[in-house]
């Protein structure tokens, strides 16, 4: 029976077979012997794929041209340890994805390669041009800061190349600066702020004090956070707001104002390094409120969690929003986290998850469309019939109005004493939490982020 199955139909589900075979593995323990071995589980998944009518035949699959995916990683200076952690994890996620999916592809005669370049600033465009012209990639992923993500988005639009924004959360990229060829794997700032409002308001924290950077990004985040507590999560109110210069400590009068405001939550809309400085100042001054910060990529690392504790042993061991969490123990996340831990001896963090998913998304797009033509890939990503398994539970898709990937977000508690890198953070919350069978994924996941009526994107 097994040999009668068209093998190419099983290929898109190969990673699911690996996940099932590792079902009883745990991120802390590494791989263990599963109840069913891999070939047995793979057979079951192949049968399921056949019954579901997966779209390729073996001949179709083997006739695909080489699948070449380009990823532009940041070129991080040695003195920026937090950014270096993000870049290292991103590279490791890409390597793991290439190893797993290239092996899967080779089983039916398909060539898969992931080609990377390191670049910052204006050089990201040169890197994109090189990857497309010289390395013959059909799609690009990148965007580790606003400038880089915007430049790549504009270049991709002018060249008709599908581009996945991996890490940049700026809402402007999804609104006024949106592009028809850009898709956002990274959660938007609006999604993060909606999730934070949901968690903290439900926890009874109703008096919010905002400390925002004197930047366009800080102002945009402050405005969107205010909208969230006014329109989506009633019961909270602002009791104070301070605007501070990037790179500078909090003014003494700001710390005093926080103490006098009666705030039970302080939200730092600051860079990662400025959040650490502010935490230390507030701890020294005896601020008693819960303190959290905007989840820039650098703040979602175990390195930041450790630095946060060191800067402020009490306030710095608080709650943080994340896009991924290495202690997740459901939805297949357990198996992905375990494979990553086995490969790299480190917990899988957000940037590793993002580069892994980018490879997976583009690989599946090429396989299911039987094409590497940009217009076919863009059409596949845009389709509301396309479902992506990103190991966050329910199948998801890109929103048609701003091409933002719908997805759940997580709340993590920093452990005050743990030394094991995994145990430094513990998953304590998920939004939207999806447990009920029959849940409409679009309706549920669109509880986070801008709805179509709010969108300013005109590039449909």
N, C-alpha and C positions, 0 to 999 in steps of 0.2 A: 504493500500500500504506500509506504513512504516514497519509493522510487517513482510512483505514479503521479506524485504531486509536482506541479511546476515549481521548481525551486525558486525562481525569481519572485514568485508571489510571497514567499516566506521572508525574503530579504528585508523589507522594511520593518519586519517585526523581530529581527534577530536580536536587537538590544533588549526587547521584552523577554525573549527566551533567556538571555543572560541574567536579567533581573529576577525572573522566576527561579532560575537555578540557584541563585544566591539568596533566596528569600529568607533563609534563616541566619543570614550573616548580620552582624551588628557592627556599626562604625568603629567601636572601641576594640572589638575583638579581631577585626580583619576577617579574611575569608575562612569559611569552615565548610565541611562537606554537607551539601544539601541533601534533602530527602530524595529528590529526583536528580539524576545526573543531567548534564547539559543536553546531550543528544535526545534524551527522552522528552525533556521539556520542549526542546526545539521542535520535535515532531508534533507535539500537541499544538504549539503555536502555529506551525505550518498548516495543520488541518483547519484551525480557526481562520487563518488568512484565506485559505482556499474557499471556505464556506462564505466568507464575507465578500468574495469577488474582488480581491486586490487586482490592480489594473494592468500588470505587466506580464508578458510571457517571457520564458527564458531567452528566446531569440530577440525579443524587444530589448531586454536588459543588456545582453551582451553586445548589441549594436550601438549602445550609447557611446558618444565620444567621451574622452577623459573628463571626469568631473574635477575641476580645479577651483578651489575656493581660496580667496585672498583675505587675510586678516592683518590689519595694521595695529600693532601693539605700541604702547608708549615707550619712548626712550628716556628712561628715568635717571636723573643724576644720583650719584652714590650717596649724597648727603640728605636725601629725602627718603627716610626709611618707610614711612607710611605708604607713599606712592610706589615704592619698590615692592612692597608686599602685594599690592594690587597687580602690578605688572607681572611679578613672578607667578602668582596664582593664575592669571589669565593665560600665560604661556603654558603652564602645566595642564590647564583644562583643554587647551587646543591640542596638545600632544596626546592626551588620553583619548580625545575624540577621534583624532586621525588614526591612532592605532586600532581602535575598536571598529570604526566604520570602514577603514581601508581593508581590514581583514574580511569584514562582511562582504564588501563589494568584490573582492578578489575571488570569492567563491563562485561567482557567476560571470567572471571575466570582465568586470568593470574596473577601471582604474580611478582611484580617488586619491587626490593629493591636496593638502592644505599648505599654502605658501604664505609665510609671514614676512613682514617688514617692520622695523622699529622706526618711528618718526614722531616728531612733535611739530606744533605750529604750522607754518606754511609748508613744511616738508611732507605733511601728510598727503597733500595733493600730488606731489612728485612720486611718493610711494604708490599712490593709487594708480597713477599713469603707468608706472613701471609694472605693477602687478597685472594690469589689464593688457598692456601692449606687449610686454616681454614674457611674462609668465603665463599669459593666456587664461587668466581666471575669468569666470563668468559672473562672479558676484563678490561683493566686498563686505567685511564687517570691521567695525572699529568705533571710534568715538569715546575717548577716555576723559575728555574735558569738553567744555562748550565750544571753544575755538576750533578744535579738531573735528568735532562732530558736525558743526555747521559747515566747515570747509568741505568735508567729505560729502555731506548731503548735497551741497550745491554742485560739486564736481560730478557726482553720480547722476544728478538730474540732467546736467548738460550733456552727459555721455550715454544716457539711457541704461545705466548699470544699476541693478538692485543692490541696495545698501542697508545693512542692519546696524542700527545704533545700539552698541552694547552696554554703555555705562552712563551716558549723559542724560540727566533727568529734566533739564530745562523745558518748561512748558512752551516757551517761545518756538522751539523746534517742532512742536506738534501743532502750533497755531499759525501765527503770522509767517513763520519761516518754514512751514511744512513743504515737503516735496513729494511728488507722486511716486518717486522711486525709493523713498526712504521709509523704512519700517523700524519700529522702536521695540527692541527686546527689553531695554532698560525700562523699569517703571518710571512714570512721569512724576514730577514734583507734586502735582495735584493728587496722584494716587497715594504717595507717601503721606501727604498731609491729611488726606481724608482718613487713612488708616490710623494715623496717630490720634486724630480727633475721636475716632470711634473707640479706641482702646482707653484713652485717658478720661474721656467723659463718662464712659461706663464704669470706670474705676472710682468715680466720685470726685475727680479733680475738676473743679468748676471755675477756679480763679487762675487765669493764665497770664503770665508775664512774658513778653517777647523781647529777645535781644537779637537784633538783626544787624547784619553787615551793611555798611554804607555803600552798597553796590546795587546794580540793576537786579541781580539775582536775589539779593537779600530783600529788596523791596517787593519783588514779584512773589516770593515765598510768603512774606508777611501778609500781603493782600489776599493771597489764596487761602492761607490758614484762617484768616478772619472770615472769609466766605464759608469755609467748612464749618466753623463753630456757630455761625449765624444761620446757615441754611440746611445743614445736614445733621448736626448733632447738637440739638438744643439743650440748654442748661448751663453751658459754659459761657464765660464772658472774660473779656480782656480787662486786667486791672493795672496794666502798665506796659510801656514800650520804650526801648532805648535803641538808638542807632549809634553804632560804634565803627571806628575806622579800622579797616582790615589790617592785621598785623600788630595792632596796639592792644594793651590790656584794657579791661573795663575801667572806665572812670570811677573814682571813689564814690561820686554821687549816684552812679548807677547801681552799685552794690547796695548802698544805703537805701535807695528807692525800692529795690527788690525786697529788702527786709521789711520795709514799712508798708509795702503794698498788701501784705497778707496773702500773697500768691501761694497756691499749693502746687503749681506746676510752672517751671521756667523752661521755655523753649528757645534754644540757641540756634538761630538761623545764621550760623557762622561757618567758616572753613574748619576742617578737622583740627589743624594746629591751633586756631583761635578758640575752638571749643575746649581744648585741653587747658589753655591758659585761663579761660573764664571759670572752668571747674575748680582749678586750684585757688583762684581768688575767692570764689564764693565759699568754698570749704573753709578757708582761713578766716573768713569773716563770720562764719557760723550760720550761713543760710540753711534753713531747715526744710525748704520745699524740695519736692522731687524735681530733678533736672534731667532733661533730655535734649537732643540736638537733631538737626536735619541730617538724614542718612546719606551723606556723600559716600562715594565708594570707599574712601580711606577709612571712614568710621565704621564700616561693616566688617572689618578684619579683626582677627584675634589679637594682632599687634596693637590695634587701637584700644580694644577692650583692656588689655594689660596696661597700656599707657594711661588710660582713663582712671583705672584703680590707683596707679602710682601718683597721678596728679591730685586725686581727691579720693582717699580710701572709702569715704562714706558716699558722697554725692556721685562719685565716678563709678560706683557699682550699682548703677540704676538700669533703666529700661531703654532699649534701642530698637528702632525699626530696621528691618533688613529685607532684602529680596530673596535670600537663600540662607539656610541654616544647616550646618553639618550634623546637628543632632536630630534632624527630622527623621521620623521612624515610620513613615507611611508613604503611600502612593508610588512606591518604587524608589523614592528618595533614599531609603535605607541602603538599597543595593548600589545605587550610583555613588553615594557617599563612601560605601565600603570599598568599592573598586578604586576610587580615587585615593583613599587612605592606604590601600595596599600598594598602589603604584608610587605614591609620593611620600608616604609616612607623615602626611600633614592633613588636617581637616580641609574639606572642600569649601571654599568661600565664594562670595558672590561673583567675582570676576572669573573664577574658574568655571563656575556653573554657566555664566553667560557665553564664554567662548565655546564651551562644549555644546551648548544648545544651538549656537549659530551654525556650527558644522553640521549638526543633526538636521536642522531646519533646511539648510540649502541642499544637503544630500538627499533628503526625502523629496524636496521639491523637484530636483532633477530626475529622481527615480520615478516618481508618480506622473510627471509630465512627459517622461522619456525624452527630455530635451535639456540643453543648457543655453537655449536662446533666452536672452534677458526678458523679452516680452512674455514668454511662456512662464518663466519663474515669477515675474511680477504678477501675472494673472493668477497663478496658483496661490501666492501669498495673500492676494486681495480677496480671494473667494471666501464667502461666508460658509461654504460647504467644506472648506479645508479645516481639519482639526489637528492641532499640535499637542502631543503629549510632552510636557516639560517637567514631568514628575512633581507636579503640584496638585494632583488630584484630577479634577474634571478637565476634559479636553477643552482647549482654548483656541482663540483665533485673533487676528488683527482687526481692530475696529475700523469700519469703512470710512469714518469721517476724519480720522487723524492717523490711522495705521499704527496705533498703539496696541501692543500685545496685552490682551486681558489676562490677569493673573492674580493670585493671592499674594499677600505680603505677611511678614512674620514679626512678632514682638519677642525680643530676646532679653533675658535678665543676665547682667554681668555678675558672675560669682565673685564674692569678696575674697575668697581664699584659695580657690583652685589653682593648681600649677599645671595640670594636664591641659594642653592647648584646646582640646575639644571641650573639656568641662568648664573652661572659663566662661562660656556662654551656654544658657539653657533656654530652649524654646518654651515660651509661656503663652503665646497668643497667635492667632491666625485670623486674617480678615481678607475677603469674606470666607467664613468657614462653611464648607459645602459637604454636608453629610447625607441629606435626604435624597433618596432615589427620585428620579423624575425632575430634578431641579433644572430650570432653564439656565444654561451656563452663561449666556449673554446677559440676561437680566440680573443674575446674581453677581457676576464679576464686574458689571458696569456700576456697581455701588461705589467703586473706587475710581476717581478720575473724572475728567470732564465728559459730560454727555454731549450728544450731537447738537443740542440747542445752544450749548456754550461754545462750541468749536468755532474758531476763526480761520480754520484751514479751508482754503479755496481750491486746492490742488487735488481733485478727485480723479 
